[in-house]
Amino acid sequence: MPMVGDKEAAEAAFAKADRVVDLELVNNRLVTNYLETRGAIARYDAETGAIT
């Protein structure tokens, strides 16, 4: 991914700021995954066009 923006302008803005906060946040990713998945199985009969 190409870099975008103006690095010099950003650094100048931080240099003029009254306060700069450097903060590291840790967010433990919690994901709910169900064991019972939803699915379907089908069989197509090309001769009759039926789907079972």
mmCIF entry with sequence, helices, sheets and N, C-alpha, C, O atoms, coordinates in Angstrom:
data_MODEL
# 
_entry.id   MODEL 
# 
_entity.id                         1 
_entity.type                       polymer 
_entity.pdbx_number_of_molecules   1 
# 
_entity_poly.entity_id                      1 
_entity_poly.type                           'polypeptide(L)' 
_entity_poly.nstd_linkage                   no 
_entity_poly.nstd_monomer                   no 
_entity_poly.pdbx_seq_one_letter_code       MPMVGDKEAAEAAFAKADRVVDLELVNNRLVTNYLETRGAIARYDAETGAIT 
_entity_poly.pdbx_seq_one_letter_code_can   MPMVGDKEAAEAAFAKADRVVDLELVNNRLVTNYLETRGAIARYDAETGAIT 
_entity_poly.pdbx_strand_id                 A 
# 
loop_
_entity_poly_seq.entity_id 
_entity_poly_seq.num 
_entity_poly_seq.mon_id 
_entity_poly_seq.hetero 
1 1  MET n 
1 2  PRO n 
1 3  MET n 
1 4  VAL n 
1 5  GLY n 
1 6  ASP n 
1 7  LYS n 
1 8  GLU n 
1 9  ALA n 
1 10 ALA n 
1 11 GLU n 
1 12 ALA n 
1 13 ALA n 
1 14 PHE n 
1 15 ALA n 
1 16 LYS n 
1 17 ALA n 
1 18 ASP n 
1 19 ARG n 
1 20 VAL n 
1 21 VAL n 
1 22 ASP n 
1 23 LEU n 
1 24 GLU n 
1 25 LEU n 
1 26 VAL n 
1 27 ASN n 
1 28 ASN n 
1 29 ARG n 
1 30 LEU n 
1 31 VAL n 
1 32 THR n 
1 33 ASN n 
1 34 TYR n 
1 35 LEU n 
1 36 GLU n 
1 37 THR n 
1 38 ARG n 
1 39 GLY n 
1 40 ALA n 
1 41 ILE n 
1 42 ALA n 
1 43 ARG n 
1 44 TYR n 
1 45 ASP n 
1 46 ALA n 
1 47 GLU n 
1 48 THR n 
1 49 GLY n 
1 50 ALA n 
1 51 ILE n 
1 52 THR n 
# 
_struct_asym.id          A 
_struct_asym.entity_id   1 
# 
_struct_conf.conf_type_id            HELX_P 
_struct_conf.id                      HELX_P1 
_struct_conf.pdbx_PDB_helix_id       AA1 
_struct_conf.beg_label_comp_id       LYS 
_struct_conf.beg_label_asym_id       A 
_struct_conf.beg_label_seq_id        7 
_struct_conf.pdbx_beg_PDB_ins_code   ? 
_struct_conf.end_label_comp_id       LYS 
_struct_conf.end_label_asym_id       A 
_struct_conf.end_label_seq_id        16 
_struct_conf.pdbx_end_PDB_ins_code   ? 
_struct_conf.beg_auth_comp_id        LYS 
_struct_conf.beg_auth_asym_id        A 
_struct_conf.beg_auth_seq_id         7 
_struct_conf.end_auth_comp_id        LYS 
_struct_conf.end_auth_asym_id        A 
_struct_conf.end_auth_seq_id         16 
_struct_conf.pdbx_PDB_helix_class    1 
_struct_conf.details                 ? 
_struct_conf.pdbx_PDB_helix_length   10 
# 
_struct_conf_type.id          HELX_P 
_struct_conf_type.criteria    ? 
_struct_conf_type.reference   ? 
# 
_struct_sheet.id               AA1 
_struct_sheet.type             ? 
_struct_sheet.number_strands   2 
_struct_sheet.details          ? 
# 
_struct_sheet_order.sheet_id     AA1 
_struct_sheet_order.range_id_1   1 
_struct_sheet_order.range_id_2   2 
_struct_sheet_order.offset       ? 
_struct_sheet_order.sense        anti-parallel 
# 
loop_
_struct_sheet_range.sheet_id 
_struct_sheet_range.id 
_struct_sheet_range.beg_label_comp_id 
_struct_sheet_range.beg_label_asym_id 
_struct_sheet_range.beg_label_seq_id 
_struct_sheet_range.pdbx_beg_PDB_ins_code 
_struct_sheet_range.end_label_comp_id 
_struct_sheet_range.end_label_asym_id 
_struct_sheet_range.end_label_seq_id 
_struct_sheet_range.pdbx_end_PDB_ins_code 
_struct_sheet_range.beg_auth_comp_id 
_struct_sheet_range.beg_auth_asym_id 
_struct_sheet_range.beg_auth_seq_id 
_struct_sheet_range.end_auth_comp_id 
_struct_sheet_range.end_auth_asym_id 
_struct_sheet_range.end_auth_seq_id 
AA1 1 TYR A 44 ? ASP A 45 ? TYR A 44 ASP A 45 
AA1 2 ALA A 50 ? ILE A 51 ? ALA A 50 ILE A 51 
# 
loop_
_atom_site.group_PDB 
_atom_site.id 
_atom_site.type_symbol 
_atom_site.label_atom_id 
_atom_site.label_alt_id 
_atom_site.label_comp_id 
_atom_site.label_asym_id 
_atom_site.label_entity_id 
_atom_site.label_seq_id 
_atom_site.pdbx_PDB_ins_code 
_atom_site.Cartn_x 
_atom_site.Cartn_y 
_atom_site.Cartn_z 
_atom_site.occupancy 
_atom_site.B_iso_or_equiv 
_atom_site.pdbx_formal_charge 
_atom_site.auth_seq_id 
_atom_site.auth_comp_id 
_atom_site.auth_asym_id 
_atom_site.auth_atom_id 
_atom_site.pdbx_PDB_model_num 
ATOM 1   N N  . MET A 1 1  ? 0.855   -1.178  0.000   1.00 0.00 ? 1  MET A N  1 
ATOM 2   C CA . MET A 1 1  ? 0.000   0.000   0.000   1.00 0.00 ? 1  MET A CA 1 
ATOM 3   C C  . MET A 1 1  ? 0.897   1.237   0.000   1.00 0.00 ? 1  MET A C  1 
ATOM 4   O O  . MET A 1 1  ? 1.783   1.360   0.846   1.00 0.00 ? 1  MET A O  1 
ATOM 5   N N  . PRO A 1 2  ? 0.677   2.139   -0.931  1.00 0.00 ? 2  PRO A N  1 
ATOM 6   C CA . PRO A 1 2  ? 1.519   3.340   -0.981  1.00 0.00 ? 2  PRO A CA 1 
ATOM 7   C C  . PRO A 1 2  ? 1.237   4.268   0.202   1.00 0.00 ? 2  PRO A C  1 
ATOM 8   O O  . PRO A 1 2  ? 0.118   4.337   0.710   1.00 0.00 ? 2  PRO A O  1 
ATOM 9   N N  . MET A 1 3  ? 2.268   4.968   0.616   1.00 0.00 ? 3  MET A N  1 
ATOM 10  C CA . MET A 1 3  ? 2.123   5.941   1.698   1.00 0.00 ? 3  MET A CA 1 
ATOM 11  C C  . MET A 1 3  ? 1.445   7.190   1.151   1.00 0.00 ? 3  MET A C  1 
ATOM 12  O O  . MET A 1 3  ? 1.733   7.621   0.035   1.00 0.00 ? 3  MET A O  1 
ATOM 13  N N  . VAL A 1 4  ? 0.544   7.768   1.940   1.00 0.00 ? 4  VAL A N  1 
ATOM 14  C CA . VAL A 1 4  ? -0.138  8.985   1.541   1.00 0.00 ? 4  VAL A CA 1 
ATOM 15  C C  . VAL A 1 4  ? 0.009   10.013  2.642   1.00 0.00 ? 4  VAL A C  1 
ATOM 16  O O  . VAL A 1 4  ? 0.293   9.664   3.788   1.00 0.00 ? 4  VAL A O  1 
ATOM 17  N N  . GLY A 1 5  ? -0.179  11.267  2.309   1.00 0.00 ? 5  GLY A N  1 
ATOM 18  C CA . GLY A 1 5  ? -0.102  12.329  3.312   1.00 0.00 ? 5  GLY A CA 1 
ATOM 19  C C  . GLY A 1 5  ? 1.174   13.143  3.165   1.00 0.00 ? 5  GLY A C  1 
ATOM 20  O O  . GLY A 1 5  ? 1.970   12.922  2.252   1.00 0.00 ? 5  GLY A O  1 
ATOM 21  N N  . ASP A 1 6  ? 1.350   14.076  4.067   1.00 0.00 ? 6  ASP A N  1 
ATOM 22  C CA . ASP A 1 6  ? 2.494   14.983  4.065   1.00 0.00 ? 6  ASP A CA 1 
ATOM 23  C C  . ASP A 1 6  ? 3.235   14.800  5.390   1.00 0.00 ? 6  ASP A C  1 
ATOM 24  O O  . ASP A 1 6  ? 2.819   15.344  6.413   1.00 0.00 ? 6  ASP A O  1 
ATOM 25  N N  . LYS A 1 7  ? 4.327   14.039  5.375   1.00 0.00 ? 7  LYS A N  1 
ATOM 26  C CA . LYS A 1 7  ? 5.064   13.708  6.592   1.00 0.00 ? 7  LYS A CA 1 
ATOM 27  C C  . LYS A 1 7  ? 5.607   14.961  7.273   1.00 0.00 ? 7  LYS A C  1 
ATOM 28  O O  . LYS A 1 7  ? 5.515   15.091  8.494   1.00 0.00 ? 7  LYS A O  1 
ATOM 29  N N  . GLU A 1 8  ? 6.166   15.877  6.501   1.00 0.00 ? 8  GLU A N  1 
ATOM 30  C CA . GLU A 1 8  ? 6.732   17.094  7.082   1.00 0.00 ? 8  GLU A CA 1 
ATOM 31  C C  . GLU A 1 8  ? 5.664   17.941  7.761   1.00 0.00 ? 8  GLU A C  1 
ATOM 32  O O  . GLU A 1 8  ? 5.894   18.481  8.843   1.00 0.00 ? 8  GLU A O  1 
ATOM 33  N N  . ALA A 1 9  ? 4.493   18.060  7.130   1.00 0.00 ? 9  ALA A N  1 
ATOM 34  C CA . ALA A 1 9  ? 3.413   18.851  7.714   1.00 0.00 ? 9  ALA A CA 1 
ATOM 35  C C  . ALA A 1 9  ? 2.913   18.195  9.006   1.00 0.00 ? 9  ALA A C  1 
ATOM 36  O O  . ALA A 1 9  ? 2.608   18.886  9.978   1.00 0.00 ? 9  ALA A O  1 
ATOM 37  N N  . ALA A 1 10 ? 2.833   16.880  9.014   1.00 0.00 ? 10 ALA A N  1 
ATOM 38  C CA . ALA A 1 10 ? 2.386   16.184  10.220  1.00 0.00 ? 10 ALA A CA 1 
ATOM 39  C C  . ALA A 1 10 ? 3.396   16.369  11.354  1.00 0.00 ? 10 ALA A C  1 
ATOM 40  O O  . ALA A 1 10 ? 3.006   16.638  12.490  1.00 0.00 ? 10 ALA A O  1 
ATOM 41  N N  . GLU A 1 11 ? 4.676   16.227  11.058  1.00 0.00 ? 11 GLU A N  1 
ATOM 42  C CA . GLU A 1 11 ? 5.702   16.413  12.084  1.00 0.00 ? 11 GLU A CA 1 
ATOM 43  C C  . GLU A 1 11 ? 5.718   17.852  12.603  1.00 0.00 ? 11 GLU A C  1 
ATOM 44  O O  . GLU A 1 11 ? 5.929   18.077  13.794  1.00 0.00 ? 11 GLU A O  1 
ATOM 45  N N  . ALA A 1 12 ? 5.497   18.820  11.723  1.00 0.00 ? 12 ALA A N  1 
ATOM 46  C CA . ALA A 1 12 ? 5.447   20.226  12.146  1.00 0.00 ? 12 ALA A CA 1 
ATOM 47  C C  . ALA A 1 12 ? 4.236   20.465  13.044  1.00 0.00 ? 12 ALA A C  1 
ATOM 48  O O  . ALA A 1 12 ? 4.329   21.206  14.022  1.00 0.00 ? 12 ALA A O  1 
ATOM 49  N N  . ALA A 1 13 ? 3.104   19.845  12.724  1.00 0.00 ? 13 ALA A N  1 
ATOM 50  C CA . ALA A 1 13 ? 1.904   20.005  13.551  1.00 0.00 ? 13 ALA A CA 1 
ATOM 51  C C  . ALA A 1 13 ? 2.121   19.412  14.933  1.00 0.00 ? 13 ALA A C  1 
ATOM 52  O O  . ALA A 1 13 ? 1.698   20.001  15.928  1.00 0.00 ? 13 ALA A O  1 
ATOM 53  N N  . PHE A 1 14 ? 2.773   18.255  15.014  1.00 0.00 ? 14 PHE A N  1 
ATOM 54  C CA . PHE A 1 14 ? 3.070   17.662  16.321  1.00 0.00 ? 14 PHE A CA 1 
ATOM 55  C C  . PHE A 1 14 ? 4.059   18.522  17.102  1.00 0.00 ? 14 PHE A C  1 
ATOM 56  O O  . PHE A 1 14 ? 3.954   18.643  18.323  1.00 0.00 ? 14 PHE A O  1 
ATOM 57  N N  . ALA A 1 15 ? 5.010   19.115  16.403  1.00 0.00 ? 15 ALA A N  1 
ATOM 58  C CA . ALA A 1 15 ? 6.014   19.958  17.074  1.00 0.00 ? 15 ALA A CA 1 
ATOM 59  C C  . ALA A 1 15 ? 5.364   21.212  17.661  1.00 0.00 ? 15 ALA A C  1 
ATOM 60  O O  . ALA A 1 15 ? 5.829   21.706  18.689  1.00 0.00 ? 15 ALA A O  1 
ATOM 61  N N  . LYS A 1 16 ? 4.304   21.743  17.041  1.00 0.00 ? 16 LYS A N  1 
ATOM 62  C CA . LYS A 1 16 ? 3.632   22.950  17.527  1.00 0.00 ? 16 LYS A CA 1 
ATOM 63  C C  . LYS A 1 16 ? 2.545   22.655  18.555  1.00 0.00 ? 16 LYS A C  1 
ATOM 64  O O  . LYS A 1 16 ? 2.043   23.572  19.206  1.00 0.00 ? 16 LYS A O  1 
ATOM 65  N N  . ALA A 1 17 ? 2.181   21.396  18.704  1.00 0.00 ? 17 ALA A N  1 
ATOM 66  C CA . ALA A 1 17 ? 1.064   21.039  19.587  1.00 0.00 ? 17 ALA A CA 1 
ATOM 67  C C  . ALA A 1 17 ? 1.406   21.319  21.049  1.00 0.00 ? 17 ALA A C  1 
ATOM 68  O O  . ALA A 1 17 ? 2.549   21.144  21.473  1.00 0.00 ? 17 ALA A O  1 
ATOM 69  N N  . ASP A 1 18 ? 0.404   21.754  21.813  1.00 0.00 ? 18 ASP A N  1 
ATOM 70  C CA . ASP A 1 18 ? 0.587   21.977  23.246  1.00 0.00 ? 18 ASP A CA 1 
ATOM 71  C C  . ASP A 1 18 ? 0.852   20.669  23.975  1.00 0.00 ? 18 ASP A C  1 
ATOM 72  O O  . ASP A 1 18 ? 1.624   20.626  24.933  1.00 0.00 ? 18 ASP A O  1 
ATOM 73  N N  . ARG A 1 19 ? 0.221   19.626  23.525  1.00 0.00 ? 19 ARG A N  1 
ATOM 74  C CA . ARG A 1 19 ? 0.360   18.334  24.204  1.00 0.00 ? 19 ARG A CA 1 
ATOM 75  C C  . ARG A 1 19 ? 0.256   17.228  23.162  1.00 0.00 ? 19 ARG A C  1 
ATOM 76  O O  . ARG A 1 19 ? -0.617  17.256  22.294  1.00 0.00 ? 19 ARG A O  1 
ATOM 77  N N  . VAL A 1 20 ? 1.151   16.262  23.257  1.00 0.00 ? 20 VAL A N  1 
ATOM 78  C CA . VAL A 1 20 ? 1.125   15.090  22.392  1.00 0.00 ? 20 VAL A CA 1 
ATOM 79  C C  . VAL A 1 20 ? 1.061   13.869  23.299  1.00 0.00 ? 20 VAL A C  1 
ATOM 80  O O  . VAL A 1 20 ? 1.879   13.721  24.206  1.00 0.00 ? 20 VAL A O  1 
ATOM 81  N N  . VAL A 1 21 ? 0.113   13.019  23.061  1.00 0.00 ? 21 VAL A N  1 
ATOM 82  C CA . VAL A 1 21 ? -0.071  11.819  23.872  1.00 0.00 ? 21 VAL A CA 1 
ATOM 83  C C  . VAL A 1 21 ? 0.308   10.603  23.033  1.00 0.00 ? 21 VAL A C  1 
ATOM 84  O O  . VAL A 1 21 ? -0.184  10.417  21.920  1.00 0.00 ? 21 VAL A O  1 
ATOM 85  N N  . ASP A 1 22 ? 1.182   9.791   23.587  1.00 0.00 ? 22 ASP A N  1 
ATOM 86  C CA . ASP A 1 22 ? 1.565   8.536   22.952  1.00 0.00 ? 22 ASP A CA 1 
ATOM 87  C C  . ASP A 1 22 ? 0.990   7.425   23.813  1.00 0.00 ? 22 ASP A C  1 
ATOM 88  O O  . ASP A 1 22 ? 1.379   7.265   24.970  1.00 0.00 ? 22 ASP A O  1 
ATOM 89  N N  . LEU A 1 23 ? 0.068   6.662   23.256  1.00 0.00 ? 23 LEU A N  1 
ATOM 90  C CA . LEU A 1 23 ? -0.694  5.699   24.038  1.00 0.00 ? 23 LEU A CA 1 
ATOM 91  C C  . LEU A 1 23 ? -0.716  4.364   23.316  1.00 0.00 ? 23 LEU A C  1 
ATOM 92  O O  . LEU A 1 23 ? -1.013  4.297   22.124  1.00 0.00 ? 23 LEU A O  1 
ATOM 93  N N  . GLU A 1 24 ? -0.401  3.299   24.047  1.00 0.00 ? 24 GLU A N  1 
ATOM 94  C CA . GLU A 1 24 ? -0.498  1.957   23.481  1.00 0.00 ? 24 GLU A CA 1 
ATOM 95  C C  . GLU A 1 24 ? -1.717  1.271   24.093  1.00 0.00 ? 24 GLU A C  1 
ATOM 96  O O  . GLU A 1 24 ? -1.819  1.140   25.313  1.00 0.00 ? 24 GLU A O  1 
ATOM 97  N N  . LEU A 1 25 ? -2.633  0.840   23.243  1.00 0.00 ? 25 LEU A N  1 
ATOM 98  C CA . LEU A 1 25 ? -3.842  0.163   23.697  1.00 0.00 ? 25 LEU A CA 1 
ATOM 99  C C  . LEU A 1 25 ? -3.757  -1.315  23.332  1.00 0.00 ? 25 LEU A C  1 
ATOM 100 O O  . LEU A 1 25 ? -3.375  -1.667  22.216  1.00 0.00 ? 25 LEU A O  1 
ATOM 101 N N  . VAL A 1 26 ? -4.108  -2.157  24.263  1.00 0.00 ? 26 VAL A N  1 
ATOM 102 C CA . VAL A 1 26 ? -4.157  -3.591  24.007  1.00 0.00 ? 26 VAL A CA 1 
ATOM 103 C C  . VAL A 1 26 ? -5.616  -4.008  24.025  1.00 0.00 ? 26 VAL A C  1 
ATOM 104 O O  . VAL A 1 26 ? -6.316  -3.808  25.018  1.00 0.00 ? 26 VAL A O  1 
ATOM 105 N N  . ASN A 1 27 ? -6.068  -4.582  22.937  1.00 0.00 ? 27 ASN A N  1 
ATOM 106 C CA . ASN A 1 27 ? -7.448  -5.020  22.823  1.00 0.00 ? 27 ASN A CA 1 
ATOM 107 C C  . ASN A 1 27 ? -7.428  -6.512  22.522  1.00 0.00 ? 27 ASN A C  1 
ATOM 108 O O  . ASN A 1 27 ? -7.155  -6.922  21.394  1.00 0.00 ? 27 ASN A O  1 
ATOM 109 N N  . ASN A 1 28 ? -7.717  -7.318  23.534  1.00 0.00 ? 28 ASN A N  1 
ATOM 110 C CA . ASN A 1 28 ? -7.776  -8.754  23.309  1.00 0.00 ? 28 ASN A CA 1 
ATOM 111 C C  . ASN A 1 28 ? -8.999  -9.068  22.473  1.00 0.00 ? 28 ASN A C  1 
ATOM 112 O O  . ASN A 1 28 ? -10.132 -8.796  22.871  1.00 0.00 ? 28 ASN A O  1 
ATOM 113 N N  . ARG A 1 29 ? -8.755  -9.633  21.332  1.00 0.00 ? 29 ARG A N  1 
ATOM 114 C CA . ARG A 1 29 ? -9.844  -9.906  20.406  1.00 0.00 ? 29 ARG A CA 1 
ATOM 115 C C  . ARG A 1 29 ? -10.627 -11.123 20.889  1.00 0.00 ? 29 ARG A C  1 
ATOM 116 O O  . ARG A 1 29 ? -10.074 -12.212 21.038  1.00 0.00 ? 29 ARG A O  1 
ATOM 117 N N  . LEU A 1 30 ? -11.896 -10.926 21.126  1.00 0.00 ? 30 LEU A N  1 
ATOM 118 C CA . LEU A 1 30 ? -12.777 -12.011 21.525  1.00 0.00 ? 30 LEU A CA 1 
ATOM 119 C C  . LEU A 1 30 ? -13.763 -12.258 20.400  1.00 0.00 ? 30 LEU A C  1 
ATOM 120 O O  . LEU A 1 30 ? -14.440 -11.338 19.940  1.00 0.00 ? 30 LEU A O  1 
ATOM 121 N N  . VAL A 1 31 ? -13.836 -13.491 19.964  1.00 0.00 ? 31 VAL A N  1 
ATOM 122 C CA . VAL A 1 31 ? -14.718 -13.842 18.858  1.00 0.00 ? 31 VAL A CA 1 
ATOM 123 C C  . VAL A 1 31 ? -15.576 -15.023 19.291  1.00 0.00 ? 31 VAL A C  1 
ATOM 124 O O  . VAL A 1 31 ? -15.073 -16.006 19.836  1.00 0.00 ? 31 VAL A O  1 
ATOM 125 N N  . THR A 1 32 ? -16.854 -14.913 19.047  1.00 0.00 ? 32 THR A N  1 
ATOM 126 C CA . THR A 1 32 ? -17.756 -16.020 19.331  1.00 0.00 ? 32 THR A CA 1 
ATOM 127 C C  . THR A 1 32 ? -17.890 -16.864 18.080  1.00 0.00 ? 32 THR A C  1 
ATOM 128 O O  . THR A 1 32 ? -18.332 -16.378 17.039  1.00 0.00 ? 32 THR A O  1 
ATOM 129 N N  . ASN A 1 33 ? -17.512 -18.118 18.179  1.00 0.00 ? 33 ASN A N  1 
ATOM 130 C CA . ASN A 1 33 ? -17.646 -19.058 17.062  1.00 0.00 ? 33 ASN A CA 1 
ATOM 131 C C  . ASN A 1 33 ? -18.516 -20.212 17.523  1.00 0.00 ? 33 ASN A C  1 
ATOM 132 O O  . ASN A 1 33 ? -18.203 -20.886 18.504  1.00 0.00 ? 33 ASN A O  1 
ATOM 133 N N  . TYR A 1 34 ? -19.588 -20.431 16.824  1.00 0.00 ? 34 TYR A N  1 
ATOM 134 C CA . TYR A 1 34 ? -20.512 -21.490 17.179  1.00 0.00 ? 34 TYR A CA 1 
ATOM 135 C C  . TYR A 1 34 ? -20.015 -22.819 16.634  1.00 0.00 ? 34 TYR A C  1 
ATOM 136 O O  . TYR A 1 34 ? -19.448 -22.869 15.543  1.00 0.00 ? 34 TYR A O  1 
ATOM 137 N N  . LEU A 1 35 ? -20.219 -23.880 17.372  1.00 0.00 ? 35 LEU A N  1 
ATOM 138 C CA . LEU A 1 35 ? -19.827 -25.209 16.915  1.00 0.00 ? 35 LEU A CA 1 
ATOM 139 C C  . LEU A 1 35 ? -20.832 -25.761 15.907  1.00 0.00 ? 35 LEU A C  1 
ATOM 140 O O  . LEU A 1 35 ? -20.464 -26.524 15.014  1.00 0.00 ? 35 LEU A O  1 
ATOM 141 N N  . GLU A 1 36 ? -22.081 -25.380 16.049  1.00 0.00 ? 36 GLU A N  1 
ATOM 142 C CA . GLU A 1 36 ? -23.115 -25.872 15.153  1.00 0.00 ? 36 GLU A CA 1 
ATOM 143 C C  . GLU A 1 36 ? -23.197 -24.939 13.948  1.00 0.00 ? 36 GLU A C  1 
ATOM 144 O O  . GLU A 1 36 ? -23.758 -23.846 14.025  1.00 0.00 ? 36 GLU A O  1 
ATOM 145 N N  . THR A 1 37 ? -22.636 -25.385 12.857  1.00 0.00 ? 37 THR A N  1 
ATOM 146 C CA . THR A 1 37 ? -22.663 -24.552 11.647  1.00 0.00 ? 37 THR A CA 1 
ATOM 147 C C  . THR A 1 37 ? -23.940 -24.815 10.871  1.00 0.00 ? 37 THR A C  1 
ATOM 148 O O  . THR A 1 37 ? -24.611 -25.826 11.082  1.00 0.00 ? 37 THR A O  1 
ATOM 149 N N  . ARG A 1 38 ? -24.262 -23.922 9.996   1.00 0.00 ? 38 ARG A N  1 
ATOM 150 C CA . ARG A 1 38 ? -25.425 -24.109 9.133   1.00 0.00 ? 38 ARG A CA 1 
ATOM 151 C C  . ARG A 1 38 ? -24.921 -24.510 7.752   1.00 0.00 ? 38 ARG A C  1 
ATOM 152 O O  . ARG A 1 38 ? -24.009 -23.886 7.211   1.00 0.00 ? 38 ARG A O  1 
ATOM 153 N N  . GLY A 1 39 ? -25.507 -25.532 7.196   1.00 0.00 ? 39 GLY A N  1 
ATOM 154 C CA . GLY A 1 39 ? -25.078 -25.982 5.880   1.00 0.00 ? 39 GLY A CA 1 
ATOM 155 C C  . GLY A 1 39 ? -26.192 -26.733 5.188   1.00 0.00 ? 39 GLY A C  1 
ATOM 156 O O  . GLY A 1 39 ? -27.222 -27.028 5.793   1.00 0.00 ? 39 GLY A O  1 
ATOM 157 N N  . ALA A 1 40 ? -25.988 -27.038 3.942   1.00 0.00 ? 40 ALA A N  1 
ATOM 158 C CA . ALA A 1 40 ? -26.967 -27.793 3.173   1.00 0.00 ? 40 ALA A CA 1 
ATOM 159 C C  . ALA A 1 40 ? -26.214 -28.695 2.200   1.00 0.00 ? 40 ALA A C  1 
ATOM 160 O O  . ALA A 1 40 ? -25.158 -28.335 1.680   1.00 0.00 ? 40 ALA A O  1 
ATOM 161 N N  . ILE A 1 41 ? -26.786 -29.876 1.968   1.00 0.00 ? 41 ILE A N  1 
ATOM 162 C CA . ILE A 1 41 ? -26.227 -30.799 0.990   1.00 0.00 ? 41 ILE A CA 1 
ATOM 163 C C  . ILE A 1 41 ? -27.335 -31.082 -0.012  1.00 0.00 ? 41 ILE A C  1 
ATOM 164 O O  . ILE A 1 41 ? -28.474 -31.348 0.373   1.00 0.00 ? 41 ILE A O  1 
ATOM 165 N N  . ALA A 1 42 ? -27.007 -31.026 -1.280  1.00 0.00 ? 42 ALA A N  1 
ATOM 166 C CA . ALA A 1 42 ? -28.012 -31.257 -2.317  1.00 0.00 ? 42 ALA A CA 1 
ATOM 167 C C  . ALA A 1 42 ? -27.425 -32.130 -3.420  1.00 0.00 ? 42 ALA A C  1 
ATOM 168 O O  . ALA A 1 42 ? -26.212 -32.192 -3.621  1.00 0.00 ? 42 ALA A O  1 
ATOM 169 N N  . ARG A 1 43 ? -28.331 -32.802 -4.125  1.00 0.00 ? 43 ARG A N  1 
ATOM 170 C CA . ARG A 1 43 ? -27.930 -33.618 -5.275  1.00 0.00 ? 43 ARG A CA 1 
ATOM 171 C C  . ARG A 1 43 ? -28.782 -33.175 -6.456  1.00 0.00 ? 43 ARG A C  1 
ATOM 172 O O  . ARG A 1 43 ? -30.008 -33.105 -6.371  1.00 0.00 ? 43 ARG A O  1 
ATOM 173 N N  . TYR A 1 44 ? -28.096 -32.874 -7.571  1.00 0.00 ? 44 TYR A N  1 
ATOM 174 C CA . TYR A 1 44 ? -28.779 -32.405 -8.778  1.00 0.00 ? 44 TYR A CA 1 
ATOM 175 C C  . TYR A 1 44 ? -28.867 -33.549 -9.774  1.00 0.00 ? 44 TYR A C  1 
ATOM 176 O O  . TYR A 1 44 ? -27.870 -34.213 -10.058 1.00 0.00 ? 44 TYR A O  1 
ATOM 177 N N  . ASP A 1 45 ? -30.050 -33.774 -10.298 1.00 0.00 ? 45 ASP A N  1 
ATOM 178 C CA . ASP A 1 45 ? -30.268 -34.791 -11.340 1.00 0.00 ? 45 ASP A CA 1 
ATOM 179 C C  . ASP A 1 45 ? -30.408 -34.051 -12.665 1.00 0.00 ? 45 ASP A C  1 
ATOM 180 O O  . ASP A 1 45 ? -31.413 -33.384 -12.911 1.00 0.00 ? 45 ASP A O  1 
ATOM 181 N N  . ALA A 1 46 ? -29.400 -34.171 -13.509 1.00 0.00 ? 46 ALA A N  1 
ATOM 182 C CA . ALA A 1 46 ? -29.384 -33.439 -14.790 1.00 0.00 ? 46 ALA A CA 1 
ATOM 183 C C  . ALA A 1 46 ? -30.479 -33.907 -15.746 1.00 0.00 ? 46 ALA A C  1 
ATOM 184 O O  . ALA A 1 46 ? -30.955 -33.127 -16.571 1.00 0.00 ? 46 ALA A O  1 
ATOM 185 N N  . GLU A 1 47 ? -30.880 -35.169 -15.642 1.00 0.00 ? 47 GLU A N  1 
ATOM 186 C CA . GLU A 1 47 ? -31.914 -35.685 -16.543 1.00 0.00 ? 47 GLU A CA 1 
ATOM 187 C C  . GLU A 1 47 ? -33.281 -35.116 -16.226 1.00 0.00 ? 47 GLU A C  1 
ATOM 188 O O  . GLU A 1 47 ? -34.034 -34.774 -17.138 1.00 0.00 ? 47 GLU A O  1 
ATOM 189 N N  . THR A 1 48 ? -33.610 -35.010 -14.966 1.00 0.00 ? 48 THR A N  1 
ATOM 190 C CA . THR A 1 48 ? -34.944 -34.520 -14.577 1.00 0.00 ? 48 THR A CA 1 
ATOM 191 C C  . THR A 1 48 ? -34.932 -33.067 -14.135 1.00 0.00 ? 48 THR A C  1 
ATOM 192 O O  . THR A 1 48 ? -35.984 -32.430 -14.070 1.00 0.00 ? 48 THR A O  1 
ATOM 193 N N  . GLY A 1 49 ? -33.749 -32.534 -13.829 1.00 0.00 ? 49 GLY A N  1 
ATOM 194 C CA . GLY A 1 49 ? -33.663 -31.170 -13.320 1.00 0.00 ? 49 GLY A CA 1 
ATOM 195 C C  . GLY A 1 49 ? -34.032 -31.062 -11.862 1.00 0.00 ? 49 GLY A C  1 
ATOM 196 O O  . GLY A 1 49 ? -34.191 -29.959 -11.339 1.00 0.00 ? 49 GLY A O  1 
ATOM 197 N N  . ALA A 1 50 ? -34.173 -32.215 -11.188 1.00 0.00 ? 50 ALA A N  1 
ATOM 198 C CA . ALA A 1 50 ? -34.582 -32.224 -9.786  1.00 0.00 ? 50 ALA A CA 1 
ATOM 199 C C  . ALA A 1 50 ? -33.378 -32.007 -8.878  1.00 0.00 ? 50 ALA A C  1 
ATOM 200 O O  . ALA A 1 50 ? -32.267 -32.467 -9.140  1.00 0.00 ? 50 ALA A O  1 
ATOM 201 N N  . ILE A 1 51 ? -33.649 -31.300 -7.826  1.00 0.00 ? 51 ILE A N  1 
ATOM 202 C CA . ILE A 1 51 ? -32.656 -31.104 -6.787  1.00 0.00 ? 51 ILE A CA 1 
ATOM 203 C C  . ILE A 1 51 ? -33.196 -31.762 -5.526  1.00 0.00 ? 51 ILE A C  1 
ATOM 204 O O  . ILE A 1 51 ? -34.288 -31.438 -5.058  1.00 0.00 ? 51 ILE A O  1 
ATOM 205 N N  . THR A 1 52 ? -32.427 -32.677 -4.995  1.00 0.00 ? 52 THR A N  1 
ATOM 206 C CA . THR A 1 52 ? -32.827 -33.383 -3.768  1.00 0.00 ? 52 THR A CA 1 
ATOM 207 C C  . THR A 1 52 ? -31.922 -32.954 -2.640  1.00 0.00 ? 52 THR A C  1 
ATOM 208 O O  . THR A 1 52 ? -32.076 -33.423 -1.512  1.00 0.00 ? 52 THR A O  1 
# 
